[in-house]
Amino acid sequence: MTMRKISPRIVTAFALTAMMFLGSFASAPAFAQKAAKGQSISKAVAKEMKAAQDALNAKQWDTALAKLQEASAKSGKTPFDQHMINEFQGFAYVRKGNYAEAARELEAGLNSGFLDSGEVPTRVKALAQLNYQTKNYAKAIEYGQRAISNGWADEDIYTLVAQAKYVTNDFKGTYKFVNDWVSGQQNRGQTPKEQSLQLMLSSCIKLDDSECTSDSLEKLVTYYPKPEYWQNLLTTLLRDRGNSERQTLNVFRLADDVDAIRGGDDYIEMAQLAMEQGLPGEAQSVLQHAMDKKLFKEQRDLEKAQRLFDSAKKQATDDRATLATQAKGAKTGDAQVRLGYAYMSYGMYPEAIAAISAGLAKGQVKNVDEANLMLGVANLKAGNKDAAKKAFAEVKTDPKMSRLASLWKLHSASS
C-alpha cells in the first residue's frame, strides 16, 4: 500500500469588512464621538476632520485621506485628535483595500488608550486578520494569540494562527498549537474541523515524524473515516518492519474492511499470508474481492492472481469438507481458536464465535490477543457490536494488536 498525499487547505484570505475592523462603526466614524475619558475633537482640527467625515460618507476615500493628512500636519492637535485621525484613516484604507496601511492605523488606534474597552476584542481579531492578509504572519500570530489568551477568539482565529505558523515553516509549532486546540475540543466533546486535523497531519509529514503522523491520521479516521485517511493510516502500520506475518495479515484485514486497499499486489500478498497460515478460504475470498474490483490491470498480474485463486479455491474446498472432523479433533484451546479462524474464513461467524470463545475459555492459547481480536471481528461481522467491543477491550498485551483492536473499535463506531 502507498500513502496518498493529503494537503491542508490553506485559507489565503478572510472576510474583510469595514464594520468588522471598526467595531461599532456601521458607517464612517463620527468625529464628535466621545471617548471613554470624555475626550472630543479639538478646534485645531475640527474643520479638516468634518471635511474628512463628509468625504468618507460620500465614499470619496482619497479626498478623505487628503483631509486627514492636513489634520495630521496641524499644530496644536491633541492625542485624542491623533487617535481619531488614525481611526478615520484606518476606515478609509480598509475601504480602499489597502490592508497594510489599515493595519498600521488601526494598531495605532488600539494602542492610543482611547479605544473603548468593549471594542478591543474586535480590534485585536481584526488586526490578526489584516496582518495575515498582508502576509505579516508574525503580527498575525501575535494578535491571534492575544485574542486566544483573553478568550476572544473564535474558530477562525485559531485557524488563522495555525496557518500562519504553517506557512512560515514552523511545523513543530503548528503541530503543538493544533494538537492543543484539538485536545481541548475533544475534552469538551466537540468535533475538530477536518481542515485543522489535515494541518496537523501535514506538519507531522513535514517533520518526518512517523509517530505524530500516525496519531494525526488516527484522529482523522476517528472523526472523518474516509477511505483515503484509513489507507494512509494503515500504510504507516504496514511499513513497520517489525511486524510479524500474523500482524501484517491483521492489518490487511482491517484495510480490506474499510475499503482502503487500492492495489492488486496488496490483495495478492494478503492472500499468500492467509494461505501460509492455513486459511485458504480467506485467500479465495480476498482474491475474489480484488477481481470484482478489477484491480489487476496487466494480463500477467491477472494470470498470477488467477493461479493463486485456483489454488486457494481447491484447498478451500478440501478444507471446508473437513470442518466437522476438525471440530471433533479440536481438543485444546489453541486448536479450537484455529478452528474459529477457519469458520471465519468461510463467513460462518456464529460458529467462529462459539469456537474462539470455547478455546479462550479452555486456555493454553498461544496468541490470546489475536484470538480476542478475531473474536471481536467475528462478532462485528455477525452484527454483535457490544460483544465485539468487549472482545476488543481484552486485547491488552501485544501493543500492535491492541492498536488494531482500537482501530477496529473506531471502524465499528462509524459503520
C-alpha positions as CSV (number, residue, x, y, z in Angstrom):
1,M,0.0,0.0,0.0
2,T,1.2,3.5,-0.8
3,M,0.3,6.6,1.2
4,R,-1.9,9.1,-0.6
5,K,-0.8,12.7,-0.5
6,I,-3.2,14.9,1.6
7,S,-2.6,18.6,1.6
8,P,-4.3,21.0,4.1
9,R,-6.5,23.6,2.5
10,I,-4.7,26.8,3.5
11,V,-7.1,29.7,3.6
12,T,-5.4,32.7,1.9
13,A,-8.0,35.3,2.7
14,F,-10.5,36.1,5.3
15,A,-13.8,38.1,5.0
16,L,-12.7,41.7,5.4
17,T,-15.4,44.2,6.2
18,A,-15.2,47.8,7.5
19,M,-17.7,47.0,10.1
20,M,-15.6,44.2,11.5
21,F,-12.5,46.4,11.6
22,L,-14.1,49.4,13.2
23,G,-16.3,47.6,15.6
24,S,-19.4,49.8,16.3
25,F,-18.8,52.0,13.3
26,A,-21.6,50.9,10.8
27,S,-20.5,53.9,8.7
28,A,-17.7,56.4,8.7
29,P,-16.6,57.2,12.3
30,A,-18.1,60.4,13.7
31,F,-15.6,63.0,14.9
32,A,-17.9,64.2,17.6
33,Q,-18.0,60.8,19.2
34,K,-16.9,60.9,22.9
35,A,-14.1,58.7,24.1
36,A,-14.3,56.8,27.4
37,K,-12.5,59.6,29.2
38,G,-14.8,62.4,27.9
39,Q,-12.4,63.5,25.1
40,S,-13.6,65.1,21.9
41,I,-12.0,66.6,18.7
42,S,-10.3,69.9,19.4
43,K,-11.0,73.1,17.4
44,A,-7.4,72.9,15.9
45,V,-8.5,70.1,13.5
46,A,-12.3,70.3,13.7
47,K,-12.7,71.7,10.2
48,E,-10.4,69.2,8.5
49,M,-12.0,66.3,10.4
50,K,-15.5,67.4,9.4
51,A,-14.5,67.5,5.8
52,A,-12.9,64.1,6.1
53,Q,-16.0,62.6,7.6
54,D,-18.2,64.1,4.8
55,A,-15.8,62.6,2.2
56,L,-15.9,59.2,3.9
57,N,-19.7,59.2,4.0
58,A,-19.6,60.1,0.2
59,K,-17.1,57.2,-0.3
60,Q,-14.5,59.6,-1.5
61,W,-11.6,57.8,0.1
62,D,-8.7,59.7,-1.5
63,T,-10.3,63.0,-0.6
64,A,-10.9,61.9,2.9
65,L,-7.2,60.8,3.3
66,A,-6.0,64.1,1.9
67,K,-8.1,66.0,4.5
68,L,-6.8,63.7,7.2
69,Q,-3.2,64.4,6.2
70,E,-4.0,68.1,6.6
71,A,-5.3,67.4,10.1
72,S,-2.3,65.4,11.0
73,A,0.0,68.3,9.9
74,K,-1.8,70.8,12.1
75,S,0.0,72.1,15.2
76,G,-1.9,72.1,18.5
77,K,-3.7,68.8,17.9
78,T,-4.3,66.6,21.0
79,P,-3.5,62.9,21.5
80,F,-7.3,62.3,21.1
81,D,-7.2,64.2,17.8
82,Q,-4.4,61.9,16.6
83,H,-6.4,58.8,17.7
84,M,-9.4,59.9,15.7
85,I,-7.2,60.7,12.7
86,N,-5.9,57.1,12.9
87,E,-9.4,55.7,13.2
88,F,-10.6,57.7,10.1
89,Q,-7.6,56.7,8.1
90,G,-8.0,53.1,9.1
91,F,-11.6,53.1,7.9
92,A,-10.6,54.7,4.6
93,Y,-7.7,52.3,3.9
94,V,-10.0,49.3,4.7
95,R,-12.5,50.6,2.1
96,K,-9.7,51.1,-0.4
97,G,-8.4,47.6,0.1
98,N,-5.1,48.8,1.4
99,Y,-4.9,46.5,4.3
100,A,-1.2,47.1,5.2
101,E,-1.9,50.8,5.9
102,A,-5.2,49.9,7.5
103,A,-3.4,47.6,9.9
104,R,-0.9,50.3,10.8
105,E,-3.6,52.9,11.6
106,L,-5.9,50.6,13.5
107,E,-3.0,49.3,15.5
108,A,-2.2,52.9,16.5
109,G,-5.8,53.3,17.5
110,L,-5.7,50.2,19.7
111,N,-2.5,51.4,21.4
112,S,-3.7,55.0,21.9
113,G,-5.6,54.3,25.1
114,F,-8.7,56.0,23.8
115,L,-10.4,53.0,22.2
116,D,-13.4,51.9,24.2
117,S,-12.7,48.7,26.1
118,G,-15.7,47.0,24.5
119,E,-14.2,47.4,21.1
120,V,-10.8,46.0,22.0
121,P,-11.6,42.3,21.3
122,T,-13.0,43.1,17.8
123,R,-10.0,45.3,17.1
124,V,-7.5,42.6,18.2
125,K,-9.1,40.0,16.0
126,A,-9.3,42.4,13.1
127,L,-5.6,43.1,13.4
128,A,-4.8,39.4,13.4
129,Q,-6.8,39.0,10.1
130,L,-5.4,42.2,8.5
131,N,-1.8,41.1,9.2
132,Y,-2.5,37.6,7.9
133,Q,-4.0,39.1,4.7
134,T,-0.8,41.2,4.2
135,K,1.5,38.2,5.0
136,N,2.8,39.8,8.1
137,Y,2.5,36.5,9.8
138,A,4.4,37.3,12.9
139,K,2.0,40.1,13.7
140,A,-1.0,37.9,12.8
141,I,0.2,35.2,15.3
142,E,0.8,37.9,17.9
143,Y,-2.7,39.3,17.7
144,G,-4.3,35.9,17.2
145,Q,-2.7,34.5,20.3
146,R,-3.6,37.7,22.2
147,A,-7.3,37.0,21.3
148,I,-7.0,33.4,22.3
149,S,-5.4,34.1,25.7
150,N,-8.1,36.6,26.5
151,G,-10.9,34.3,25.5
152,W,-12.0,36.5,22.5
153,A,-11.1,34.0,19.8
154,D,-13.5,32.1,17.5
155,E,-12.6,29.2,15.4
156,D,-11.4,31.4,12.5
157,I,-8.8,33.0,14.8
158,Y,-7.5,29.6,15.8
159,T,-7.3,28.5,12.2
160,L,-5.5,31.8,11.3
161,V,-2.8,31.3,13.9
162,A,-2.3,27.6,12.9
163,Q,-2.0,28.5,9.2
164,A,0.3,31.5,9.9
165,K,2.7,29.1,11.8
166,Y,2.4,26.6,9.0
167,V,3.2,29.0,6.1
168,T,6.3,30.2,8.0
169,N,7.6,26.6,8.1
170,D,7.1,26.4,11.9
171,F,5.9,22.9,11.6
172,K,6.7,21.9,15.2
173,G,4.9,25.0,16.5
174,T,1.9,24.3,14.1
175,Y,1.6,20.7,15.4
176,K,1.8,21.7,19.1
177,F,-0.7,24.5,18.6
178,V,-3.2,22.5,16.7
179,N,-2.8,19.4,18.9
180,D,-3.5,21.5,22.0
181,W,-6.5,23.1,20.3
182,V,-7.9,19.7,19.1
183,S,-7.3,18.1,22.5
184,G,-9.3,20.9,24.1
185,Q,-12.1,20.3,21.7
186,Q,-12.1,16.6,22.4
187,N,-12.2,17.2,26.1
188,R,-15.3,19.4,25.6
189,G,-16.9,16.8,23.5
190,Q,-16.6,18.9,20.3
191,T,-15.7,17.7,16.8
192,P,-12.5,19.1,15.5
193,K,-12.7,20.6,12.0
194,E,-11.3,18.3,9.2
195,Q,-9.1,21.2,8.0
196,S,-7.4,21.6,11.4
197,L,-6.6,17.8,11.5
198,Q,-5.2,18.0,8.0
199,L,-3.0,20.8,9.0
200,M,-1.7,18.8,12.0
201,L,-1.1,15.8,9.7
202,S,0.8,17.9,7.1
203,S,3.0,19.3,9.9
204,C,3.9,15.8,11.0
205,I,4.7,14.8,7.5
206,K,7.0,17.8,7.1
207,L,8.7,16.9,10.3
208,D,9.1,13.3,9.1
209,D,7.7,12.2,12.4
210,S,6.0,8.8,11.9
211,E,4.5,8.7,15.4
212,C,2.7,12.0,15.2
213,T,1.8,11.2,11.5
214,S,0.1,8.1,12.7
215,D,-1.6,9.8,15.6
216,S,-2.9,12.6,13.3
217,L,-4.3,10.0,10.9
218,E,-6.0,8.2,13.8
219,K,-7.7,11.4,14.8
220,L,-8.8,11.9,11.1
221,V,-10.3,8.5,10.9
222,T,-12.0,9.0,14.3
223,Y,-13.9,12.0,13.1
224,Y,-13.8,11.7,9.3
225,P,-13.5,8.0,8.4
226,K,-12.8,8.4,4.7
227,P,-11.0,5.6,2.8
228,E,-8.0,7.8,1.9
229,Y,-7.4,8.5,5.6
230,W,-7.7,4.8,6.5
231,Q,-5.4,4.0,3.7
232,N,-2.7,6.3,4.9
233,L,-3.1,5.2,8.5
234,L,-2.9,1.5,7.7
235,T,0.0,2.2,5.3
236,T,2.0,3.5,8.2
237,L,1.3,0.3,10.1
238,L,2.2,-1.9,7.2
239,R,5.5,-0.1,6.8
240,D,6.6,-1.3,10.3
241,R,9.4,-3.7,9.6
242,G,9.0,-5.3,13.0
243,N,5.6,-6.8,12.1
244,S,5.2,-10.5,12.2
245,E,3.3,-12.2,9.3
246,R,0.3,-12.5,11.6
247,Q,0.3,-8.8,12.5
248,T,0.6,-7.9,8.8
249,L,-2.3,-10.1,7.8
250,N,-4.4,-8.5,10.5
251,V,-3.6,-5.0,9.2
252,F,-4.6,-6.2,5.8
253,R,-7.9,-7.5,7.2
254,L,-8.8,-4.1,8.6
255,A,-7.7,-2.3,5.4
256,D,-9.9,-4.6,3.4
257,D,-12.9,-4.0,5.6
258,V,-12.6,-0.2,5.5
259,D,-12.0,-0.3,1.7
260,A,-8.5,1.1,2.0
261,I,-6.7,-1.4,-0.3
262,R,-6.3,0.1,-3.8
263,G,-3.7,-2.2,-5.4
264,G,-4.0,-5.8,-6.6
265,D,-0.5,-6.6,-5.3
266,D,-1.7,-5.9,-1.8
267,Y,-4.5,-8.4,-2.2
268,I,-2.1,-11.0,-3.6
269,E,0.2,-10.5,-0.5
270,M,-2.8,-10.8,1.8
271,A,-4.0,-14.0,0.1
272,Q,-0.5,-15.5,0.3
273,L,-0.3,-14.7,4.0
274,A,-3.7,-16.3,4.6
275,M,-2.7,-19.4,2.8
276,E,0.5,-19.7,4.7
277,Q,-1.5,-19.5,7.9
278,G,-3.8,-22.3,6.8
279,L,-6.7,-20.2,5.7
280,P,-7.4,-20.9,2.0
281,G,-11.0,-19.8,2.3
282,E,-9.9,-16.3,3.3
283,A,-7.3,-16.2,0.4
284,Q,-10.0,-17.2,-2.0
285,S,-12.4,-14.6,-0.7
286,V,-9.9,-11.6,-0.8
287,L,-8.8,-12.5,-4.3
288,Q,-12.4,-12.7,-5.5
289,H,-12.9,-9.2,-3.9
290,A,-9.9,-7.9,-5.8
291,M,-11.1,-9.4,-9.1
292,D,-14.5,-7.9,-8.6
293,K,-12.9,-4.5,-8.1
294,K,-10.9,-5.1,-11.4
295,L,-7.7,-4.2,-9.7
296,F,-5.5,-6.4,-11.9
297,K,-4.8,-4.2,-14.9
298,E,-2.0,-6.1,-16.6
299,Q,-2.6,-9.5,-18.1
300,R,0.4,-11.0,-16.2
301,D,-1.0,-9.8,-12.9
302,L,-4.4,-11.1,-13.7
303,E,-2.9,-14.5,-14.6
304,K,-0.9,-14.6,-11.4
305,A,-3.9,-13.7,-9.3
306,Q,-6.0,-16.4,-11.1
307,R,-3.4,-19.1,-10.5
308,L,-3.3,-18.2,-6.8
309,F,-7.1,-18.0,-6.7
310,D,-7.5,-21.5,-8.3
311,S,-5.0,-23.0,-5.8
312,A,-6.8,-21.3,-2.9
313,K,-10.2,-22.5,-4.2
314,K,-9.0,-26.1,-4.4
315,Q,-7.5,-26.0,-0.9
316,A,-10.6,-24.3,0.5
317,T,-12.9,-27.0,-1.0
318,D,-10.8,-29.7,0.7
319,D,-10.5,-27.7,3.9
320,R,-14.2,-26.9,4.2
321,A,-15.1,-30.6,3.7
322,T,-13.1,-31.5,6.8
323,L,-14.5,-28.8,9.2
324,A,-16.6,-31.3,11.0
325,T,-13.6,-33.5,11.6
326,Q,-11.5,-30.5,12.6
327,A,-14.2,-29.6,15.2
328,K,-14.1,-33.1,16.7
329,G,-10.4,-33.1,16.8
330,A,-10.0,-29.6,18.4
331,K,-9.3,-30.8,22.0
332,T,-7.0,-27.9,23.1
333,G,-7.9,-24.2,23.4
334,D,-5.5,-23.3,20.7
335,A,-7.0,-25.8,18.3
336,Q,-10.4,-24.5,18.9
337,V,-9.3,-21.0,18.2
338,R,-7.7,-22.0,14.9
339,L,-11.0,-23.8,14.1
340,G,-12.7,-20.5,14.8
341,Y,-10.4,-18.7,12.3
342,A,-11.3,-21.3,9.7
343,Y,-15.0,-20.8,10.3
344,M,-14.4,-17.0,9.9
345,S,-12.7,-17.5,6.5
346,Y,-15.9,-19.0,5.2
347,G,-18.2,-16.3,6.7
348,M,-19.5,-18.7,9.3
349,Y,-19.5,-16.2,12.1
350,P,-21.7,-17.8,14.7
351,E,-19.6,-20.9,14.5
352,A,-16.4,-18.9,14.7
353,I,-17.6,-17.0,17.8
354,A,-18.5,-20.3,19.5
355,A,-15.2,-21.9,18.7
356,I,-12.9,-19.0,19.6
357,S,-14.8,-18.3,22.8
358,A,-14.6,-22.0,23.8
359,G,-10.9,-22.0,23.0
360,L,-10.2,-18.9,25.1
361,A,-12.2,-20.4,28.0
362,K,-10.3,-23.6,27.8
363,G,-6.9,-21.8,27.9
364,Q,-3.5,-22.6,26.6
365,V,-4.0,-20.3,23.6
366,K,-0.6,-19.3,22.1
367,N,-1.8,-15.8,21.0
368,V,-4.6,-14.6,23.3
369,D,-4.5,-11.1,21.9
370,E,-5.0,-12.2,18.3
371,A,-7.8,-14.6,19.5
372,N,-9.6,-11.8,21.2
373,L,-9.1,-9.5,18.2
374,M,-10.5,-12.1,15.8
375,L,-13.4,-12.8,18.3
376,G,-14.2,-9.1,18.1
377,V,-14.1,-9.1,14.3
378,A,-16.3,-12.1,14.2
379,N,-18.9,-10.5,16.5
380,L,-18.7,-7.3,14.5
381,K,-19.4,-9.2,11.3
382,A,-22.3,-11.0,12.9
383,G,-23.8,-7.7,14.0
384,N,-22.9,-8.0,17.7
385,K,-21.3,-4.6,18.3
386,D,-21.4,-4.8,22.1
387,A,-19.8,-8.2,22.2
388,A,-17.2,-7.0,19.7
389,K,-16.4,-4.0,21.8
390,K,-15.9,-6.3,24.8
391,A,-13.6,-8.6,22.9
392,F,-11.5,-5.8,21.6
393,A,-11.1,-4.4,25.1
394,E,-9.4,-7.7,26.1
395,V,-6.5,-7.2,23.6
396,K,-4.0,-5.8,26.1
397,T,-0.5,-7.4,25.9
398,D,0.7,-7.0,22.3
399,P,0.8,-3.2,21.6
400,K,0.4,-3.8,17.8
401,M,-2.6,-6.0,18.3
402,S,-4.0,-3.6,20.9
403,R,-3.6,-0.7,18.4
404,L,-5.5,-2.7,15.8
405,A,-8.3,-3.5,18.3
406,S,-8.6,0.2,18.9
407,L,-8.9,0.9,15.2
408,W,-11.5,-1.8,14.8
409,K,-13.5,-0.1,17.5
410,L,-13.2,3.2,15.6
411,H,-14.4,1.5,12.5
412,S,-17.3,-0.2,14.2
413,A,-18.4,3.1,15.6
414,S,-18.7,4.6,12.2
415,S,-20.1,1.6,10.3
